Amino acid sequence: MQGLASICAHLLTHAGFQYVLLRELQSDRIEGEFSVYRQSTGANAFMTSGDVLTACKKRLARHAASYLEAMEVTVETTPHTCVANAIDAEDAAFIEDCTEPSLSIHEESSAAYVAGWLEMKCAEQLNFNEEDEQVPTEISAFIKEVSRGSLKIPHQTTFDLVRCGLAFVTKARHRACCSRRLMKVLQVMEDYKNLNTCDKLRKHLANVLLSGLHNLERDQQKNAVLLQTSIKKARLSD
């Protein structure tokens, strides 16, 4: 209290402040972030590091929805010059390198959410048979947990295409300057992995990869330090 009183006195008498909000001096951003995770798990006061990660995945998925649902399918009416260019050797090298992507936990969660969203948006255009496998139990459980009826449990083929597309945009963004160009890349990826979706899905996915997930990643980076600190805090109480 003496420290707060001294700071207030200095700000009011020497720094030219007319008033001081004590709440701003006492606020703890880390505790604020941690409390968000705590409330999302039923006000759990004894969270483990695993609980924090699960709560973070739910939060990221809900955040992703705000980008995806607000997006429109807006393929450029005037194609870029790159659209006419065929997929060349450099493109093929990046595509081959992205067919078995290694993604972070945030990227995997985002890819799972996007895959479920795509199958919901393109339900009438997609045709799956009984042999087409759905995603593993862990991923389907995550989708059910965050869906609230707005997502489908995606098939493995859709999930794989989203993961490959995300890896390509991350590694070779300069090779896809517009959604039409990226749609051509996604088509080649499908052929390479023997997948079969539809033009509408590739159109949605191209827009999401170039716009939605880019904005989501930017916001995730802002909270990355707070998340890691929250996990460390939970581990101390394990």
DAKABEL-V33587 format. One record per pair of residues at least 6 apart in sequence whose ideal C-beta (glycine too) atoms are under 6 Angstrom apart, sorted by the first residue. I is the first residue (numbers start at 1). J is the second residue. D is the distance in whole Angstrom. If there is no record, write none. Layout:
i = <I	I>
j = <J	J>
d = <D	D>
This chain:
i = <8	11	11	30	30	33	33	34	37	37	38	38	40	40	41	41	47	48	48	49	49	49	52	52	52	56	57	58	60	61	61	64	64	64	67	67	67	68	68	71	71	73	75	75	76	79	80	80	82	82	83	83	87	91	94	95	95	98	98	98	99	99	99	101	101	106	111	111	111	112	114	114	115	115	115	115	116	116	116	116	117	118	118	118	119	119	119	120	120	121	122	122	125	125	128	132	133	134	134	135	135	135	140	143	143	157	161	164	165	165	165	169	176	176	179	179	179	182	183	183	186>
j = <20	17	20	226	229	226	230	230	52	55	44	47	55	58	51	55	234	234	238	231	234	235	230	231	234	227	109	146	109	113	146	110	113	216	212	215	216	117	212	207	212	203	179	180	178	180	177	178	177	181	180	181	188	175	172	188	189	164	167	168	164	192	193	163	167	220	162	163	166	139	162	208	154	158	159	162	143	151	152	154	151	158	201	204	152	154	158	151	152	204	200	201	198	200	155	155	156	153	155	154	156	159	153	151	153	195	195	189	186	205	209	209	182	185	206	207	210	206	202	206	202>
d = <5	4	5	6	5	4	6	4	5	4	6	6	5	6	5	5	5	6	6	5	5	5	5	5	5	6	5	5	6	5	4	6	5	6	4	6	6	5	6	6	6	5	5	6	5	6	6	5	5	5	5	5	5	6	4	6	6	5	4	5	6	6	6	5	3	6	4	5	6	5	5	6	4	5	4	5	5	3	5	5	6	6	5	6	4	5	6	6	5	6	5	5	4	5	6	5	5	5	5	6	6	5	5	6	6	5	6	5	6	6	5	5	4	6	4	5	6	4	5	5	5>
